């Protein structure tokens, strides 16, 4: 479906709200059919882990939206321009479009809240643009320009899975400032969360993964990990109870009492 930009950018006095005259999520698709390929398996799994462990303490889950490889529309003067972060999060917005629909895309002028953090997983085809090394001041603007200058996303994270290099940038005024990492971890005060490299097995693959941690420095568990931990704790409690019962039975035998005869 093509969008006629002219009809959306026509000047009127007084101007209407962008929510009234510009395209919405239903008008702007989530995927360009002419773009080749889909993310590789690492991109998919790493994004899943980021989503599964992203639990900002001051925002309930229904007021946090996370997405991966979803079109992010940013310029009301050019409503068909978009970027597609490998992963991004928005705080203070409903998980669902207008509180009820699964999103087809994220339209910044419609939602009214910009992302708080964007993450890119480097790949050979996108490396230069992700790192801000491509020519700027072009149309449409580069990914770096959109994140830094147009949307002013507070945090921009870059992870290279081939070298396990993690880079983090925080908006300082109108430009990104590179942050110093401690043991390949970075604390993001606006989120009250940290992001770091965790060595472990996820979806049966052992490697270094990017995941979130809490204010105590503990890795945030996925739902599956929490359930596994709960089951392990239940098993341990059952084992402790069994051992306690056996010790009691042994003391009764030593006292000449058959525990099996006690009602």
N, C-alpha and C positions, 0 to 999 in steps of 0.2 A: 504494500500500500504506500503510495506517495503522499507526502504532506506538502501542501501549498504554503510555503513560508510567507508569501506576500500577504495573505489574508490574516496572518497572525501578527504581523509587525506593522500593520497599517496604523497611522497616527490618528488618534481621536482626542477630543478635549471635552471633559477630563478623561484621562486614560482609564480603561477598565482594569480590574485586577487580573494578573496573569492566570489565576485559577479559572477565570471566566472565559478568556479568549485564546489561551494557548493549549496545545494538545496535552492530553492526560496520559496516564499509564496505558489506557485502552487504545490510544491512538499511536503510541510509540512502541514498537516491538522490542522484545528482549534479545533478539538475535538477528544479525544480518545474514541472510541466506547466501550472500556472495562471498562471505569471508570463509577461507578454507579451514577445514579441520576443527577439532574440538580440543580442549585441554588434555594433556597426557594424564596418565594414571596418578603420577605424583601430585599434580595440581589438584586433582579431585580429592585425593585422600588427605593431603595437607590442609586443604580448605575445610574439609569435614572436621578435622581435629581442631582447627582454630575455632570453628563454630561451636563444637561440643564442649570446649573448655572456656568459652568467653562468658563470664558471669560477673559483670560489674556489680559491686555490692550495693550501690545506691540506686539501682534501677531494677524494677521487677522484670521478669522475662517477657511480659506482654507489652513492655515499653522499650524494648530493644529489638532492633532489626539488623540481621546479619545476612550477607549474600555473597556468593562467589560467581564470577563470570556473568554478572548481570549488567545489562546496559545502564549506565549512569548518565542521565541527560542533565546538562549543566547551564546552558545558555539560552535564555528566553528569546534572544534576538536571532538565534540560529537553532531552532527547536529540534532539528534532526541531528545535530552534532552530539556525540556521546563518547565516553570512555568506558572500558569494561575492566574494572579492577579484578585481580585474581581473588581478592577478598576485601570486604569493607564492612564497617559497622556504623550504625546510626543510633545515638542514644536519645531517649525522650520521644520517640515516635512509635506508633503502634506496630506490632509485628505484622499486621495485615493492612492492606490498602483500605482506607476509610473504615477501619476497624473490622472488616469482614472478608476481603478478597485476598487471595494469594497474588503477589505482585508479578506482573509481566516484565517490569522494568522499574527503575527508581528515577522519578522525574523531580528534580530538586525544587523547581519553582512551584510544583503542585504540593509537595510534601511540606515545604517551608523549613526544613531542618537539614543542614548539611551533614555528611558523614564526619565522624570523630576520628576515625583511623582508616587508612587504606594500606593494604599489603600487596606487594607484587612478588611473585616467585619468578626469578630470572630464568629466561630461556634464550637460546641464541637468536631467535627471530625478534625478540622484544628487548634485549639487553640494553642497547644503546638508548632507546627511548625511556625505559624504566629508570636508568641512571641519569637522565637529563643531559645526555651527550649529543642528542640530535639538534639540528638547526631549529632555532626558536623564531618567534614573530612570524609564523606562517599561519595559514588558514586551511583546515582547522588547527587550533593550537596543539602543542605537544602535551603528552600526559603530565609531565612535570609542571608545565605552565597551568594546566587545569587544576591540578591538586593544590599547587602553591598560590597562584595568583587569582584564579577565578572562584574556586570553591573554598579556598583557604582552609583545607583540611588540617586540623591541628597536628596530627601525627602521620608520617609516611614511613612505612617499613619496607625494606627490601631484603630478600633472602635468596642466596645462591645455593641451591641444593648440591651442586657439584663440588663446591669448595667449602660448604657449610659456613660461608661468610654471612653475618647478619649486620645490616646497617639500619640505623634509625635516625629520623629527622623530625625536628619539632619546629613548628611555625614560630618564628621570632620576628614580630613586626609583619613585614610583607615578604620575608624570605625564610627558607628552611635553614635551620642550623643543625649540623650533624651532632648527634649525641655520643657521649663516651659510654661504652659498654663495659660492664664488670662481669667477667666470667661468662661472656656471651649472653648476658641478660640485660634488660633495660626496664626500668620502672616508669610507668606513664601516670603521673599524678592526676591528670584530669579524669582518668578512668578508674583510678585506685586499683589498678591491675598492673602486672608486669608481664613481659613477653621474653621468652628465652628458648635456648636450644636444649631439648630433653633427649637423652639417649634412652631408647626403649623400643618396645614392640607395639605397633599399632596396625590393626588389620593384618596380623601375621607377618609384618615386615619390620625387622630390626634395623634401625638407623637413627640418625639425629633428626628429630622433628621439632618444628616450631609449635610451642603451646603456651598457654597463659598460666600464670601463677598468682597467688594471693599475697596479702600484705605481710604474711608470716613467711613468705618465701616458699610455700608449699605448692606443688603442681596441682592445678584444679583437675579434679577427676571427671571423666566422662560419665554418662548415665550407666554404661555397661560396667565401668570400673567401680562405681559406687555400689552397684548391685552385687558384683563379685566380692567386694570388700564386706558388704553386709552379710552375704552368705558365709564368708570365711569367719566372720565374728560369731555368727550363729553356731557354726560348726565348733569353734573353739569353746563357746559357752557350754554346748552340749557335752563336749569331751571333758571339760572341767567338772560338770555336774556328775558325769559318770564316774570320774575318778574320786570325787567327794563321796559318792554313794558306796563305792568299793572300799574306801578307807573306813567308813562307818561300819560296813559289814564285817570287815576284818577285826575291828575293835570288839564287836559283839561276839565273834567267834572266840577271840582270846578270853573273853569273859564267860565263856561256856554257854553262850546263847546262840541258837541257830537263827540267823536273820531271816531265813525263808519261812520260819514258823511265826514270825511277828506279823500280826494283821495291821 
